Amino acid sequence: MNVETLEFIIYPDGRVKETVTGIVGASCQEVTAAIEEQLGVVVSQQSTAEYYAQEVTQSTKVNNQNTFSGW
């Protein structure tokens, strides 16, 4: 289970640094859009490795075939 974290650092001059961890892909922008709208103008944005990562899903299909010998 991934832990999603939003960290905000508010500087004395009013700037806010936002760091998002635990969210894979561009969905972090969806999570932070409403917050950023309330905070004001986004001056810069830096994507992390998690932004470029793809979520991995794994599925396994098992076929069982039973053969009985008639000897």
C-alpha positions as CSV (number, residue, x, y, z in Angstrom):
1,M,0.0,0.0,0.0
2,N,1.4,3.4,-1.0
3,V,1.3,6.3,1.3
4,E,0.3,9.6,-0.4
5,T,1.9,12.7,1.1
6,L,1.4,16.4,0.4
7,E,4.0,18.6,2.2
8,F,3.8,22.4,2.2
9,I,6.6,24.7,3.3
10,I,5.4,28.3,3.8
11,Y,8.3,30.9,3.6
12,P,8.2,34.2,5.5
13,D,7.8,36.1,2.2
14,G,4.6,34.2,1.4
15,R,6.0,31.7,-1.1
16,V,4.7,28.1,-0.7
17,K,6.7,25.0,-1.7
18,E,4.6,22.0,-2.3
19,T,6.0,18.5,-2.5
20,V,3.9,15.4,-3.5
21,T,5.1,11.9,-2.8
22,G,3.5,8.5,-3.2
23,I,1.4,9.4,-6.3
24,V,2.5,7.8,-9.5
25,G,2.0,9.6,-12.8
26,A,0.2,12.8,-13.7
27,S,-2.6,12.2,-11.2
28,C,-0.7,14.2,-8.7
29,Q,-1.8,17.3,-10.7
30,E,-5.4,16.4,-10.2
31,V,-4.9,16.0,-6.5
32,T,-3.2,19.4,-6.1
33,A,-5.2,21.5,-8.6
34,A,-7.8,22.8,-6.1
35,I,-5.1,23.5,-3.5
36,E,-2.9,25.4,-5.9
37,E,-5.9,27.4,-7.1
38,Q,-6.5,28.6,-3.6
39,L,-2.8,29.4,-3.0
40,G,-2.4,31.6,-6.0
41,V,0.0,31.8,-9.0
42,V,2.3,28.8,-9.6
43,V,5.7,30.3,-10.3
44,S,7.5,27.0,-11.1
45,Q,6.9,23.3,-11.2
46,Q,9.4,20.5,-11.1
47,S,8.3,16.9,-11.8
48,T,9.9,14.0,-9.8
49,A,10.7,10.5,-11.0
50,E,7.3,9.4,-9.7
51,Y,5.6,11.7,-12.2
52,Y,7.2,9.8,-15.1
53,A,6.7,6.4,-13.6
54,Q,3.9,4.1,-14.7
55,E,1.7,2.2,-12.3
56,V,2.4,-1.5,-12.6
57,T,-0.4,-4.0,-12.5
58,Q,0.2,-7.7,-12.5
59,S,-2.2,-10.4,-13.4
60,T,-1.6,-14.1,-13.5
61,K,-3.7,-16.6,-15.3
62,V,-3.2,-20.2,-14.4
63,N,-4.4,-23.0,-16.6
64,N,-4.6,-26.4,-14.9
65,Q,-5.0,-29.5,-17.1
66,N,-5.5,-32.8,-15.4
67,T,-4.7,-35.9,-17.4
68,F,-5.6,-39.3,-16.0
69,S,-3.9,-42.4,-17.2
70,G,-6.1,-45.4,-17.9
71,W,-3.5,-48.0,-17.2
